[in-house]
Amino acid sequence: MSTATFTEPATIRLDADGVMRVGPSRLSVDAVVHAYNEGASPEEIQMRFDSVSLADIHSVIAYYLRHTGEIEDYLSRRDELAKGVRKRIEERQGIQNIRERLEKRIANRVQD
């Protein structure tokens, strides 16, 4: 008796910005993996992101478990990009300068 092996490709696609998305949705693989690593079950993840089917959530988790190193590298690169974006935004907006000005205003009000 022969055994048939069926494999279904993971429903993961790269969007124009290089972000891994679940099927045709806007949900990122990042969100699914983070929820899974926080202990959420596939059913809980699907309830959080109801635009994606439970089958797609299972598919993404299975892909992640088979390609953990690849996905972890991808997530690390995404975290580094996010840190860079955050830093540029803070520099543009002068977050530290705003904080210092607010602290001075508060200090002046206390003295009055």
BAMI-539012 format. One record per atom (N, C-alpha, C): x negated, z, y; residue in three letters. Coordinates in steps of 0.1 Angstrom, whole numbers, plus 2048, in hexadecimal, padded with zeros to 3 digits. Atoms other than C-alpha are relative to their C-alpha. Layout:
<nufis>
<nufi X="X" Z="Z" Y="Y" rest="ALA"/>
...
</nufis>
This chain:
<nufis>
<nufi X="7F8" Z="800" Y="7F4" rest="MET"/>
<nufi X="800" Z="800" Y="800" rest="MET"/>
<nufi X="7F7" Z="800" Y="80C" rest="MET"/>
<nufi X="808" Z="801" Y="7F3" rest="SER"/>
<nufi X="7F2" Z="7F6" Y="822" rest="SER"/>
<nufi X="807" Z="809" Y="80A" rest="SER"/>
<nufi X="7FA" Z="7F8" Y="7F5" rest="THR"/>
<nufi X="7F6" Z="80C" Y="840" rest="THR"/>
<nufi X="7FE" Z="7F8" Y="80D" rest="THR"/>
<nufi X="801" Z="807" Y="7F3" rest="ALA"/>
<nufi X="7FE" Z="7FD" Y="861" rest="ALA"/>
<nufi X="7FD" Z="80A" Y="80B" rest="ALA"/>
<nufi X="803" Z="7F7" Y="7F5" rest="THR"/>
<nufi X="7F0" Z="80C" Y="880" rest="THR"/>
<nufi X="805" Z="7F9" Y="80D" rest="THR"/>
<nufi X="7FA" Z="805" Y="7F4" rest="PHE"/>
<nufi X="803" Z="807" Y="8A0" rest="PHE"/>
<nufi X="7FA" Z="808" Y="80C" rest="PHE"/>
<nufi X="805" Z="7FA" Y="7F4" rest="THR"/>
<nufi X="7F4" Z="80E" Y="8C2" rest="THR"/>
<nufi X="807" Z="7FA" Y="80C" rest="THR"/>
<nufi X="7FA" Z="804" Y="7F4" rest="GLU"/>
<nufi X="806" Z="80C" Y="8E2" rest="GLU"/>
<nufi X="7F7" Z="803" Y="80C" rest="GLU"/>
<nufi X="809" Z="7FD" Y="7F5" rest="PRO"/>
<nufi X="7F2" Z="808" Y="902" rest="PRO"/>
<nufi X="805" Z="80A" Y="809" rest="PRO"/>
<nufi X="7FB" Z="7F6" Y="7F6" rest="ALA"/>
<nufi X="7F3" Z="824" Y="91B" rest="ALA"/>
<nufi X="806" Z="7F9" Y="80C" rest="ALA"/>
<nufi X="7FA" Z="806" Y="7F4" rest="THR"/>
<nufi X="809" Z="81D" Y="938" rest="THR"/>
<nufi X="7F9" Z="804" Y="80C" rest="THR"/>
<nufi X="808" Z="7FC" Y="7F5" rest="ILE"/>
<nufi X="7EE" Z="821" Y="951" rest="ILE"/>
<nufi X="7FB" Z="7F3" Y="807" rest="ILE"/>
<nufi X="804" Z="80B" Y="7F9" rest="ARG"/>
<nufi X="7E6" Z="808" Y="96C" rest="ARG"/>
<nufi X="7F8" Z="805" Y="80C" rest="ARG"/>
<nufi X="808" Z="7FD" Y="7F4" rest="LEU"/>
<nufi X="7CD" Z="807" Y="989" rest="LEU"/>
<nufi X="807" Z="7F9" Y="80C" rest="LEU"/>
<nufi X="7FA" Z="806" Y="7F5" rest="ASP"/>
<nufi X="7DD" Z="801" Y="9AB" rest="ASP"/>
<nufi X="7F5" Z="7FA" Y="809" rest="ASP"/>
<nufi X="809" Z="807" Y="7F7" rest="ALA"/>
<nufi X="7CD" Z="7EE" Y="9C8" rest="ALA"/>
<nufi X="7F5" Z="809" Y="805" rest="ALA"/>
<nufi X="80A" Z="7F7" Y="7FB" rest="ASP"/>
<nufi X="7BB" Z="80D" Y="9D3" rest="ASP"/>
<nufi X="7F7" Z="807" Y="7F5" rest="ASP"/>
<nufi X="808" Z="7FB" Y="80B" rest="GLY"/>
<nufi X="7AC" Z="814" Y="9B1" rest="GLY"/>
<nufi X="806" Z="80D" Y="7FA" rest="GLY"/>
<nufi X="7FA" Z="7F4" Y="805" rest="VAL"/>
<nufi X="7C4" Z="831" Y="9A9" rest="VAL"/>
<nufi X="807" Z="7FD" Y="7F3" rest="VAL"/>
<nufi X="7F9" Z="802" Y="80D" rest="MET"/>
<nufi X="7D0" Z="834" Y="985" rest="MET"/>
<nufi X="80E" Z="805" Y="802" rest="MET"/>
<nufi X="7F2" Z="7FC" Y="7FF" rest="ARG"/>
<nufi X="7F6" Z="834" Y="985" rest="ARG"/>
<nufi X="807" Z="7FF" Y="7F2" rest="ARG"/>
<nufi X="7F8" Z="800" Y="80C" rest="VAL"/>
<nufi X="810" Z="83A" Y="96A" rest="VAL"/>
<nufi X="80A" Z="7F4" Y="800" rest="VAL"/>
<nufi X="7F7" Z="80B" Y="801" rest="GLY"/>
<nufi X="821" Z="819" Y="961" rest="GLY"/>
<nufi X="802" Z="7FA" Y="80D" rest="GLY"/>
<nufi X="7FD" Z="806" Y="7F3" rest="PRO"/>
<nufi X="833" Z="809" Y="97E" rest="PRO"/>
<nufi X="803" Z="80A" Y="80B" rest="PRO"/>
<nufi X="7FD" Z="7F6" Y="7F6" rest="SER"/>
<nufi X="838" Z="82A" Y="990" rest="SER"/>
<nufi X="7F4" Z="802" Y="809" rest="SER"/>
<nufi X="80B" Z="7FC" Y="7F6" rest="ARG"/>
<nufi X="824" Z="839" Y="9AD" rest="ARG"/>
<nufi X="7F9" Z="80D" Y="7FB" rest="ARG"/>
<nufi X="806" Z="7F3" Y="805" rest="LEU"/>
<nufi X="81C" Z="858" Y="998" rest="LEU"/>
<nufi X="7F1" Z="7FD" Y="7FB" rest="LEU"/>
<nufi X="80E" Z="802" Y="804" rest="SER"/>
<nufi X="7F6" Z="85C" Y="994" rest="SER"/>
<nufi X="7FE" Z="807" Y="7F3" rest="SER"/>
<nufi X="804" Z="7FA" Y="80D" rest="VAL"/>
<nufi X="7E6" Z="864" Y="973" rest="VAL"/>
<nufi X="7FA" Z="80E" Y="804" rest="VAL"/>
<nufi X="806" Z="7F3" Y="7FB" rest="ASP"/>
<nufi X="7D4" Z="880" Y="987" rest="ASP"/>
<nufi X="80B" Z="80B" Y="7FF" rest="ASP"/>
<nufi X="7F5" Z="7F6" Y="800" rest="ALA"/>
<nufi X="7F6" Z="892" Y="98B" rest="ALA"/>
<nufi X="804" Z="804" Y="7F2" rest="ALA"/>
<nufi X="7FC" Z="7FE" Y="80E" rest="VAL"/>
<nufi X="7FE" Z="88F" Y="966" rest="VAL"/>
<nufi X="7F5" Z="809" Y="7FA" rest="VAL"/>
<nufi X="80B" Z="7F9" Y="806" rest="VAL"/>
<nufi X="7DC" Z="89B" Y="95B" rest="VAL"/>
<nufi X="7FE" Z="80E" Y="805" rest="VAL"/>
<nufi X="801" Z="7F3" Y="7FB" rest="HIS"/>
<nufi X="7DB" Z="8B8" Y="973" rest="HIS"/>
<nufi X="80B" Z="809" Y="7FB" rest="HIS"/>
<nufi X="7F5" Z="7F8" Y="805" rest="ALA"/>
<nufi X="7FD" Z="8C4" Y="969" rest="ALA"/>
<nufi X="7FE" Z="804" Y="7F1" rest="ALA"/>
<nufi X="803" Z="7FD" Y="80E" rest="TYR"/>
<nufi X="7F3" Z="8C1" Y="944" rest="TYR"/>
<nufi X="7F6" Z="80A" Y="7FE" rest="TYR"/>
<nufi X="80B" Z="7F6" Y="801" rest="ASN"/>
<nufi X="7D3" Z="8D4" Y="949" rest="ASN"/>
<nufi X="804" Z="80E" Y="806" rest="ASN"/>
<nufi X="7FB" Z="7F3" Y="7FC" rest="GLU"/>
<nufi X="7E7" Z="8EF" Y="95B" rest="GLU"/>
<nufi X="809" Z="806" Y="7F6" rest="GLU"/>
<nufi X="7F8" Z="7FA" Y="80B" rest="GLY"/>
<nufi X="7FA" Z="8F4" Y="93B" rest="GLY"/>
<nufi X="80F" Z="7FB" Y="7FF" rest="GLY"/>
<nufi X="7F2" Z="806" Y="801" rest="ALA"/>
<nufi X="81A" Z="8DF" Y="942" rest="ALA"/>
<nufi X="801" Z="7F8" Y="7F4" rest="ALA"/>
<nufi X="7FD" Z="809" Y="80C" rest="SER"/>
<nufi X="82A" Z="8CF" Y="924" rest="SER"/>
<nufi X="804" Z="7F2" Y="805" rest="SER"/>
<nufi X="7FB" Z="80D" Y="7FC" rest="PRO"/>
<nufi X="832" Z="8AA" Y="925" rest="PRO"/>
<nufi X="80E" Z="800" Y="806" rest="PRO"/>
<nufi X="7F3" Z="7FF" Y="7FC" rest="GLU"/>
<nufi X="856" Z="8B3" Y="929" rest="GLU"/>
<nufi X="801" Z="806" Y="80E" rest="GLU"/>
<nufi X="801" Z="7FA" Y="7F3" rest="GLU"/>
<nufi X="84E" Z="8C9" Y="947" rest="GLU"/>
<nufi X="7FB" Z="7F6" Y="80B" rest="GLU"/>
<nufi X="806" Z="80A" Y="7F7" rest="ILE"/>
<nufi X="839" Z="8AE" Y="957" rest="ILE"/>
<nufi X="80A" Z="7F5" Y="803" rest="ILE"/>
<nufi X="7F6" Z="80A" Y="7FE" rest="GLN"/>
<nufi X="855" Z="895" Y="952" rest="GLN"/>
<nufi X="80B" Z="805" Y="809" rest="GLN"/>
<nufi X="7F6" Z="7FA" Y="7F7" rest="MET"/>
<nufi X="86D" Z="8AD" Y="963" rest="MET"/>
<nufi X="7FB" Z="800" Y="80E" rest="MET"/>
<nufi X="805" Z="800" Y="7F2" rest="ARG"/>
<nufi X="856" Z="8AF" Y="981" rest="ARG"/>
<nufi X="800" Z="7F2" Y="806" rest="ARG"/>
<nufi X="802" Z="80E" Y="7FC" rest="PHE"/>
<nufi X="851" Z="88A" Y="983" rest="PHE"/>
<nufi X="80B" Z="7F7" Y="7F9" rest="PHE"/>
<nufi X="7F5" Z="806" Y="808" rest="ASP"/>
<nufi X="873" Z="87C" Y="978" rest="ASP"/>
<nufi X="801" Z="7F1" Y="801" rest="ASP"/>
<nufi X="801" Z="80F" Y="7FE" rest="SER"/>
<nufi X="86A" Z="858" Y="983" rest="SER"/>
<nufi X="7F9" Z="7FA" Y="7F4" rest="SER"/>
<nufi X="808" Z="805" Y="80B" rest="VAL"/>
<nufi X="855" Z="855" Y="963" rest="VAL"/>
<nufi X="806" Z="806" Y="7F3" rest="VAL"/>
<nufi X="7FA" Z="7FC" Y="80D" rest="SER"/>
<nufi X="861" Z="856" Y="93F" rest="SER"/>
<nufi X="7F7" Z="80A" Y="7F9" rest="SER"/>
<nufi X="807" Z="7F6" Y="808" rest="LEU"/>
<nufi X="857" Z="871" Y="927" rest="LEU"/>
<nufi X="7F6" Z="7F8" Y="7F7" rest="LEU"/>
<nufi X="809" Z="809" Y="808" rest="ALA"/>
<nufi X="848" Z="855" Y="911" rest="ALA"/>
<nufi X="7F3" Z="7FD" Y="808" rest="ALA"/>
<nufi X="80C" Z="803" Y="7F8" rest="ASP"/>
<nufi X="831" Z="84B" Y="92E" rest="ASP"/>
<nufi X="7F7" Z="80C" Y="802" rest="ASP"/>
<nufi X="807" Z="7F4" Y="7FF" rest="ILE"/>
<nufi X="827" Z="86F" Y="933" rest="ILE"/>
<nufi X="7F7" Z="803" Y="7F4" rest="ILE"/>
<nufi X="807" Z="7FE" Y="80D" rest="HIS"/>
<nufi X="81E" Z="873" Y="90E" rest="HIS"/>
<nufi X="7F4" Z="7F6" Y="7FF" rest="HIS"/>
<nufi X="80A" Z="80A" Y="801" rest="SER"/>
<nufi X="80B" Z="852" Y="910" rest="SER"/>
<nufi X="7F4" Z="803" Y="809" rest="SER"/>
<nufi X="80B" Z="7FD" Y="7F7" rest="VAL"/>
<nufi X="7F6" Z="85D" Y="92E" rest="VAL"/>
<nufi X="7F8" Z="80C" Y="7FA" rest="VAL"/>
<nufi X="807" Z="7F4" Y="805" rest="ILE"/>
<nufi X="7EE" Z="87F" Y="91E" rest="ILE"/>
<nufi X="7F8" Z="7FB" Y="7F3" rest="ILE"/>
<nufi X="808" Z="805" Y="80C" rest="ALA"/>
<nufi X="7E4" Z="86D" Y="8FD" rest="ALA"/>
<nufi X="7F4" Z="7F8" Y="805" rest="ALA"/>
<nufi X="80B" Z="808" Y="7FB" rest="TYR"/>
<nufi X="7CE" Z="855" Y="911" rest="TYR"/>
<nufi X="7F5" Z="80A" Y="805" rest="TYR"/>
<nufi X="80A" Z="7F6" Y="7FB" rest="TYR"/>
<nufi X="7BE" Z="873" Y="923" rest="TYR"/>
<nufi X="7F9" Z="807" Y="7F5" rest="TYR"/>
<nufi X="806" Z="7F9" Y="80B" rest="LEU"/>
<nufi X="7B8" Z="885" Y="902" rest="LEU"/>
<nufi X="7F6" Z="7F7" Y="7F9" rest="LEU"/>
<nufi X="809" Z="809" Y="806" rest="ARG"/>
<nufi X="7A7" Z="866" Y="8F4" rest="ARG"/>
<nufi X="7F4" Z="7FC" Y="808" rest="ARG"/>
<nufi X="80A" Z="805" Y="7F6" rest="HIS"/>
<nufi X="793" Z="85E" Y="913" rest="HIS"/>
<nufi X="7FD" Z="80B" Y="80A" rest="HIS"/>
<nufi X="802" Z="7F4" Y="7F7" rest="THR"/>
<nufi X="78D" Z="881" Y="922" rest="THR"/>
<nufi X="7F4" Z="7FE" Y="809" rest="THR"/>
<nufi X="80C" Z="802" Y="7F7" rest="GLY"/>
<nufi X="76A" Z="879" Y="92F" rest="GLY"/>
<nufi X="802" Z="7F6" Y="80B" rest="GLY"/>
<nufi X="7FD" Z="80B" Y="7F6" rest="GLU"/>
<nufi X="775" Z="859" Y="940" rest="GLU"/>
<nufi X="80A" Z="805" Y="80B" rest="GLU"/>
<nufi X="7F6" Z="7FC" Y="7F6" rest="ILE"/>
<nufi X="793" Z="869" Y="950" rest="ILE"/>
<nufi X="7FA" Z="80B" Y="809" rest="ILE"/>
<nufi X="807" Z="7F6" Y="7F8" rest="GLU"/>
<nufi X="77F" Z="888" Y="95B" rest="GLU"/>
<nufi X="7F7" Z="7FA" Y="80A" rest="GLU"/>
<nufi X="809" Z="807" Y="7F7" rest="ASP"/>
<nufi X="765" Z="871" Y="96B" rest="ASP"/>
<nufi X="809" Z="7FA" Y="80C" rest="ASP"/>
<nufi X="7F8" Z="806" Y="7F6" rest="TYR"/>
<nufi X="781" Z="85F" Y="97D" rest="TYR"/>
<nufi X="806" Z="80B" Y="809" rest="TYR"/>
<nufi X="7FA" Z="7F5" Y="7F8" rest="LEU"/>
<nufi X="791" Z="880" Y="989" rest="LEU"/>
<nufi X="7F5" Z="806" Y="809" rest="LEU"/>
<nufi X="80B" Z="7FB" Y="7F7" rest="SER"/>
<nufi X="76F" Z="88C" Y="996" rest="SER"/>
<nufi X="7FD" Z="7F7" Y="80B" rest="SER"/>
<nufi X="802" Z="809" Y="7F5" rest="ARG"/>
<nufi X="76A" Z="86C" Y="9AA" rest="ARG"/>
<nufi X="80C" Z="801" Y="80A" rest="ARG"/>
<nufi X="7F5" Z="7FE" Y="7F7" rest="ARG"/>
<nufi X="78D" Z="870" Y="9B8" rest="ARG"/>
<nufi X="7FF" Z="80C" Y="808" rest="ARG"/>
<nufi X="802" Z="7F3" Y="7F8" rest="ASP"/>
<nufi X="786" Z="894" Y="9C2" rest="ASP"/>
<nufi X="7F5" Z="7FE" Y="80B" rest="ASP"/>
<nufi X="80A" Z="802" Y="7F6" rest="GLU"/>
<nufi X="766" Z="889" Y="9D3" rest="GLU"/>
<nufi X="805" Z="7F7" Y="80C" rest="GLU"/>
<nufi X="7FA" Z="808" Y="7F6" rest="LEU"/>
<nufi X="779" Z="86E" Y="9E6" rest="LEU"/>
<nufi X="809" Z="808" Y="809" rest="LEU"/>
<nufi X="7F7" Z="7F7" Y="7F9" rest="ALA"/>
<nufi X="793" Z="887" Y="9F0" rest="ALA"/>
<nufi X="7F9" Z="809" Y="80A" rest="ALA"/>
<nufi X="808" Z="7F7" Y="7F8" rest="LYS"/>
<nufi X="779" Z="89F" Y="9FD" rest="LYS"/>
<nufi X="7FA" Z="7F8" Y="80C" rest="LYS"/>
<nufi X="806" Z="808" Y="7F5" rest="GLY"/>
<nufi X="769" Z="883" Y="A12" rest="GLY"/>
<nufi X="80B" Z="7FC" Y="80A" rest="GLY"/>
<nufi X="7F5" Z="803" Y="7F7" rest="VAL"/>
<nufi X="78B" Z="879" Y="A21" rest="VAL"/>
<nufi X="804" Z="80C" Y="808" rest="VAL"/>
<nufi X="7FD" Z="7F4" Y="7F9" rest="ARG"/>
<nufi X="793" Z="89D" Y="A29" rest="ARG"/>
<nufi X="7F6" Z="803" Y="80B" rest="ARG"/>
<nufi X="80B" Z="7FD" Y="7F7" rest="LYS"/>
<nufi X="771" Z="8A1" Y="A3A" rest="LYS"/>
<nufi X="801" Z="7F7" Y="80C" rest="LYS"/>
<nufi X="7FF" Z="809" Y="7F5" rest="ARG"/>
<nufi X="776" Z="882" Y="A4F" rest="ARG"/>
<nufi X="80C" Z="803" Y="809" rest="ARG"/>
<nufi X="7F4" Z="7FC" Y="7F9" rest="ILE"/>
<nufi X="799" Z="88D" Y="A59" rest="ILE"/>
<nufi X="7FD" Z="80C" Y="809" rest="ILE"/>
<nufi X="803" Z="7F4" Y="7F9" rest="GLU"/>
<nufi X="78D" Z="8AF" Y="A63" rest="GLU"/>
<nufi X="7F6" Z="7FD" Y="80C" rest="GLU"/>
<nufi X="809" Z="803" Y="7F6" rest="GLU"/>
<nufi X="770" Z="8A0" Y="A77" rest="GLU"/>
<nufi X="807" Z="7F9" Y="80C" rest="GLU"/>
<nufi X="7F8" Z="807" Y="7F6" rest="ARG"/>
<nufi X="788" Z="888" Y="A89" rest="ARG"/>
<nufi X="809" Z="809" Y="808" rest="ARG"/>
<nufi X="7F6" Z="7F7" Y="7F9" rest="GLN"/>
<nufi X="7A1" Z="8A3" Y="A91" rest="GLN"/>
<nufi X="7F9" Z="80C" Y="807" rest="GLN"/>
<nufi X="807" Z="7F4" Y="7FB" rest="GLY"/>
<nufi X="787" Z="8BD" Y="A9A" rest="GLY"/>
<nufi X="806" Z="80D" Y="7FC" rest="GLY"/>
<nufi X="7F9" Z="7F4" Y="805" rest="ILE"/>
<nufi X="797" Z="8D7" Y="A84" rest="ILE"/>
<nufi X="7F8" Z="80D" Y="805" rest="ILE"/>
<nufi X="807" Z="7F4" Y="7FD" rest="GLN"/>
<nufi X="77B" Z="8F0" Y="A8B" rest="GLN"/>
<nufi X="802" Z="803" Y="80F" rest="GLN"/>
<nufi X="7FE" Z="7FE" Y="7F1" rest="ASN"/>
<nufi X="77E" Z="8EB" Y="AB1" rest="ASN"/>
<nufi X="80E" Z="805" Y="803" rest="ASN"/>
<nufi X="7F2" Z="7FB" Y="7FE" rest="ILE"/>
<nufi X="7A4" Z="8F0" Y="AAF" rest="ILE"/>
<nufi X="800" Z="80F" Y="7FC" rest="ILE"/>
<nufi X="800" Z="7F2" Y="805" rest="ARG"/>
<nufi X="79F" Z="910" Y="A9B" rest="ARG"/>
<nufi X="7F9" Z="809" Y="80A" rest="ARG"/>
<nufi X="807" Z="7F8" Y="7F6" rest="GLU"/>
<nufi X="785" Z="91D" Y="AB4" rest="GLU"/>
<nufi X="808" Z="802" Y="80D" rest="GLU"/>
<nufi X="7F8" Z="7FF" Y="7F4" rest="ARG"/>
<nufi X="79C" Z="916" Y="AD1" rest="ARG"/>
<nufi X="80C" Z="809" Y="7FE" rest="ARG"/>
<nufi X="7F5" Z="7F7" Y="803" rest="LEU"/>
<nufi X="7B9" Z="928" Y="AC1" rest="LEU"/>
<nufi X="7FC" Z="80E" Y="7FF" rest="LEU"/>
<nufi X="805" Z="7F2" Y="801" rest="GLU"/>
<nufi X="7A4" Z="946" Y="AB9" rest="GLU"/>
<nufi X="7FD" Z="805" Y="80E" rest="GLU"/>
<nufi X="803" Z="7FB" Y="7F3" rest="LYS"/>
<nufi X="799" Z="948" Y="ADD" rest="LYS"/>
<nufi X="80D" Z="803" Y="808" rest="LYS"/>
<nufi X="7F3" Z="7FE" Y="7FA" rest="ARG"/>
<nufi X="7BD" Z="945" Y="AE9" rest="ARG"/>
<nufi X="806" Z="80E" Y="7FC" rest="ARG"/>
<nufi X="7FB" Z="7F4" Y="806" rest="ILE"/>
<nufi X="7C7" Z="961" Y="AD2" rest="ILE"/>
<nufi X="7F8" Z="80C" Y="806" rest="ILE"/>
<nufi X="809" Z="7F5" Y="7FB" rest="ALA"/>
<nufi X="7A9" Z="977" Y="ADD" rest="ALA"/>
<nufi X="804" Z="802" Y="80F" rest="ALA"/>
<nufi X="7FD" Z="7FE" Y="7F2" rest="ASN"/>
<nufi X="7B2" Z="971" Y="B02" rest="ASN"/>
<nufi X="80E" Z="807" Y="802" rest="ASN"/>
<nufi X="7F3" Z="7F9" Y="7FF" rest="ARG"/>
<nufi X="7D7" Z="97B" Y="AFC" rest="ARG"/>
<nufi X="7FF" Z="80F" Y="7FD" rest="ARG"/>
<nufi X="801" Z="7F2" Y="804" rest="VAL"/>
<nufi X="7CC" Z="99B" Y="AEB" rest="VAL"/>
<nufi X="7FA" Z="808" Y="80B" rest="VAL"/>
<nufi X="806" Z="7F9" Y="7F6" rest="GLN"/>
<nufi X="7B6" Z="9A4" Y="B08" rest="GLN"/>
<nufi X="809" Z="802" Y="80C" rest="GLN"/>
<nufi X="7F7" Z="7FF" Y="7F4" rest="ASP"/>
<nufi X="7D2" Z="99E" Y="B22" rest="ASP"/>
<nufi X="809" Z="80B" Y="7FF" rest="ASP"/>
</nufis>
